[in-house]
Amino acid sequence: MQFLKILFWCLLAFIAAVFTIANWATVPIRLWGGLIADVNLPMLLLVTFLIGFLPTLLYNLAMRWRLRQRLATAERTILDLRAAHAVPPVAYPTPSYPTPSYPEEPAMTPTIPPAAAPTAVPPGVA
């Protein structure tokens, strides 16, 4: 991309040089009080270009500066409003529920004594 920029400016400078060489003629300009100024045509074109370009450039720069100032003021106002309306975090206490205490369950002991346990009887024998 940088190469294209350099190429563009070199091409523009070449065209300006060719135009200047081809149109090197003096032009008489009548000034106030009967004065006549002999000016080269390329210089006259450059001066007229600058007379039209500089006020526009200065106006554009002033507008950009003004808009930057307005944007900075708006951003500062937004930050101030956010800081004013910021609610500090509320530290809620952690709930301390009582831990339930259950009675210990008895160990799993057989409820039927081993002697009274039924014995396996084959089918058809009883």
Disulfide bonds with the S-S distance in Angstrom:
none
